[in-house]
Amino acid sequence: MPRVRAKTVELNQRASHGDAAAALALLEQSMARGHQRIGLLRYWRARCLGAVLEGRHHDYAQRVTARLSEAALTCLAQEAQRRHRG
């Protein structure tokens, strides 16, 4: 498990510096693990960085947003903006 955590930390650092491939890898990780909120944040980051997203990525994000309340979605969008500004 420590290796997986270290890889996630590395990917997060790379994504925070604009690496679209790292952002996409984090999104894939979230999708595989069934993450919802963090997965949506990762989807938005990958999208903002210009990662090549497939239909399944968009479908995943749509499924997650459909499960969230308007208030929860607003909070997540604000968090995404905060993270994007760094």
Secondary structure, DSSP 8 states (H G I E B T S, - for coil): -HHHHHHHHHHHHHHHTT-HHHHHHHHHHHHHHT-SHHHHHHHHHHHHTT----HHHHHHHHHHHHHS-HHHHHHHHHHHHHHHH-
